[in-house]
Amino acid sequence: MYRFLYETIVPLYGIENLRLGKMDTDSFMLDISVPNAEHKLLRIRNELDTSNYPTDHPLYSKEGAKQVGLFKNESPVPISERAIVTQKVDAFTVALASKLATDWTVKTPAWKCVCKGGDKNYLKRHSSFQDFKNVVLGGSTLKTESTRLVSKNHIITTTTAQKTAARPYSDKMHYAPCGVACVPHGHYRTV
């Protein structure tokens, strides 16, 4: 991950044009402030899995589909807005589009949530992008509910469990009052 970021992405776009939105052990979200940023990805096509791009997109290829070690753009269309709650919980809005020449044609807005440990499908059905924003900015909590079949002593029953999917504080990070900038607990800025 670090090698790809510092030896491939930084030379491609320049460190001054990159801003790290979030990073986890197997993913990172970058803000790239370069016109036609996607066209530069053609230079590193062999390091990418672009099978989720629209079929008429210049980067589209089934060649690297689901190959280990290749990087995948989880949002092949531009991200309009994002709400990063923690490294494992975030949501973002995109404009669904098809690639026509070099311009994106916006059809309908949509949103996607990433929620490790929570029921993503439940959140998609029972919450909105605004709910994730409220967690980040307003201090509300998002909960998920799941119904499961449980077998105990050969008797099958259904149980419903509630889980906290997103909360306005992190046990790993210290957030600045703006709710966006953060450093790990124990960082020299927090002591």
Wavefront OBJ file of the C-alpha trace (Angstrom):
o trace
v 0.000 0.000 0.000
v 2.663 2.503 0.999
v 4.875 1.540 -1.953
v 1.984 2.019 -4.374
v 1.078 5.358 -2.804
v 4.585 6.848 -2.590
v 6.269 5.228 -5.594
v 3.369 5.226 -8.062
v 0.581 7.661 -7.127
v 2.703 10.522 -5.720
v 5.034 10.701 -8.782
v 1.995 10.428 -11.080
v 0.029 13.337 -9.559
v 2.511 15.198 -7.341
v 2.295 15.316 -3.543
v 0.859 18.850 -3.667
v -2.194 17.561 -5.595
v -3.033 14.725 -3.174
v -4.883 14.747 0.110
v -5.443 11.611 2.150
v -9.111 11.321 3.101
v -8.789 8.070 5.047
v -6.586 5.014 5.198
v -7.090 1.500 6.509
v -4.913 -1.602 6.265
v -6.236 -2.487 2.813
v -7.616 0.774 1.416
v -7.198 4.494 1.176
v -9.363 7.341 -0.062
v -7.553 10.143 -1.860
v -8.624 13.585 -2.994
v -6.814 14.248 -6.264
v -6.952 17.864 -7.386
v -5.742 17.521 -10.967
v -7.844 18.075 -14.090
v -8.534 14.805 -15.934
v -7.044 12.774 -13.073
v -8.422 9.539 -14.525
v -6.541 9.907 -17.796
v -3.240 9.679 -15.917
v -4.333 6.268 -14.625
v -3.877 4.934 -18.162
v -0.121 5.019 -17.453
v -0.482 2.547 -14.556
v -3.308 0.434 -15.992
v -1.369 -2.812 -15.312
v -1.562 -2.127 -11.543
v -5.337 -1.592 -11.483
v -8.500 -3.688 -11.503
v -10.872 -1.522 -13.548
v -13.532 -4.145 -14.164
v -16.141 -2.053 -12.309
v -15.803 0.925 -14.668
v -18.502 1.604 -17.283
v -17.817 -0.546 -20.362
v -17.396 2.521 -22.577
v -14.733 4.034 -20.269
v -11.125 4.122 -21.619
v -9.852 2.386 -18.453
v -12.429 -0.417 -18.509
v -10.880 -3.880 -18.677
v -11.901 -7.342 -17.454
v -8.227 -8.375 -17.581
v -7.376 -7.699 -13.923
v -10.793 -8.557 -12.475
v -10.524 -9.733 -8.842
v -6.763 -10.309 -9.077
v -4.892 -10.190 -5.773
v -2.430 -7.295 -5.556
v -4.236 -4.968 -7.951
v -5.857 -1.754 -6.788
v -9.535 -1.110 -7.431
v -11.336 2.202 -7.564
v -14.449 1.622 -5.448
v -16.079 4.658 -7.021
v -15.288 4.882 -10.720
v -17.509 7.971 -10.845
v -16.575 11.178 -8.993
v -17.403 11.413 -5.297
v -19.534 14.473 -4.554
v -19.489 14.406 -0.763
v -18.260 12.065 1.958
v -18.796 11.447 5.647
v -15.917 9.521 7.211
v -16.934 8.345 10.666
v -13.953 6.032 11.311
v -11.485 4.066 9.201
v -14.046 1.255 8.982
v -17.255 3.283 8.661
v -17.915 5.879 5.995
v -20.412 6.927 3.384
v -20.144 8.960 0.223
v -22.383 10.328 -2.474
v -21.677 9.946 -6.164
v -23.267 11.083 -9.358
v -24.096 7.984 -11.396
v -22.841 8.626 -14.885
v -21.654 7.122 -18.104
v -18.438 8.238 -19.740
v -18.973 10.265 -22.875
v -15.701 11.477 -24.403
v -14.021 13.378 -21.539
v -17.116 14.648 -19.689
v -19.304 12.924 -17.105
v -23.013 13.081 -17.815
v -24.856 13.141 -14.505
v -27.981 10.982 -14.342
v -28.986 10.487 -10.699
v -27.263 10.990 -7.352
v -26.624 7.890 -5.261
v -24.776 7.015 -2.082
v -22.738 4.107 -0.811
v -21.840 3.140 2.729
v -18.946 1.093 4.036
v -19.640 -0.343 7.460
v -17.307 -3.090 8.673
v -18.995 -5.015 11.465
v -22.458 -3.584 10.793
v -25.213 -4.656 8.437
v -24.565 -2.549 5.355
v -27.809 -3.627 3.668
v -29.866 -2.648 6.724
v -28.184 0.760 6.774
v -28.820 1.258 3.068
v -32.543 0.503 3.537
v -33.128 2.319 6.838
v -30.734 5.274 6.798
v -29.468 7.959 4.481
v -26.241 9.746 3.689
v -27.494 12.591 5.886
v -27.592 10.171 8.857
v -23.854 9.509 8.396
v -23.220 13.254 8.181
v -25.180 13.715 11.418
v -22.894 11.204 13.145
v -19.806 13.143 12.049
v -21.136 16.654 12.624
v -23.973 16.347 15.090
v -23.057 13.529 17.431
v -25.918 11.119 16.677
v -25.516 7.329 16.648
v -26.467 4.847 13.908
v -27.712 1.400 14.890
v -28.347 -1.700 12.811
v -30.740 -4.516 13.501
v -30.358 -8.078 12.304
v -32.609 -11.099 12.628
v -30.923 -14.493 12.750
v -31.856 -18.126 13.102
v -30.340 -19.624 16.246
v -30.214 -23.305 17.127
v -29.926 -24.179 20.802
v -30.513 -27.754 22.050
v -31.904 -28.617 18.617
v -34.569 -25.927 18.887
v -34.484 -23.313 16.160
v -35.609 -19.809 17.057
v -35.221 -16.364 15.581
v -33.465 -13.621 17.471
v -33.152 -9.948 16.729
v -29.995 -8.126 17.728
v -29.130 -4.444 17.631
v -25.596 -3.228 16.989
v -24.104 0.225 17.015
v -22.822 0.766 13.482
v -21.509 4.299 13.834
v -20.980 6.538 16.806
v -19.645 10.079 17.053
v -16.467 9.143 18.912
v -13.624 6.756 18.199
v -11.671 4.624 20.631
v -8.631 4.838 18.322
v -8.578 8.435 17.087
v -8.802 11.911 18.587
v -10.817 14.270 16.386
v -10.370 18.021 16.149
v -13.445 20.188 16.940
v -14.217 20.379 13.196
v -14.970 16.634 13.272
v -12.727 15.952 10.274
v -9.026 16.233 11.173
v -7.795 13.469 13.463
v -4.695 11.952 15.038
v -4.273 8.661 16.970
v -4.792 8.689 20.755
v -1.448 9.299 22.434
v -0.229 11.507 19.564
v 1.988 14.383 20.746
v -0.702 16.910 19.720
v -3.245 15.370 22.112
v -1.107 15.258 25.271
l 1 2 3 4 5 6 7 8 9 10 11 12 13 14 15 16 17 18 19 20 21 22 23 24 25 26 27 28 29 30 31 32 33 34 35 36 37 38 39 40 41 42 43 44 45 46 47 48 49 50 51 52 53 54 55 56 57 58 59 60 61 62 63 64 65 66 67 68 69 70 71 72 73 74 75 76 77 78 79 80 81 82 83 84 85 86 87 88 89 90 91 92 93 94 95 96 97 98 99 100 101 102 103 104 105 106 107 108 109 110 111 112 113 114 115 116 117 118 119 120 121 122 123 124 125 126 127 128 129 130 131 132 133 134 135 136 137 138 139 140 141 142 143 144 145 146 147 148 149 150 151 152 153 154 155 156 157 158 159 160 161 162 163 164 165 166 167 168 169 170 171 172 173 174 175 176 177 178 179 180 181 182 183 184 185 186 187 188 189 190 191
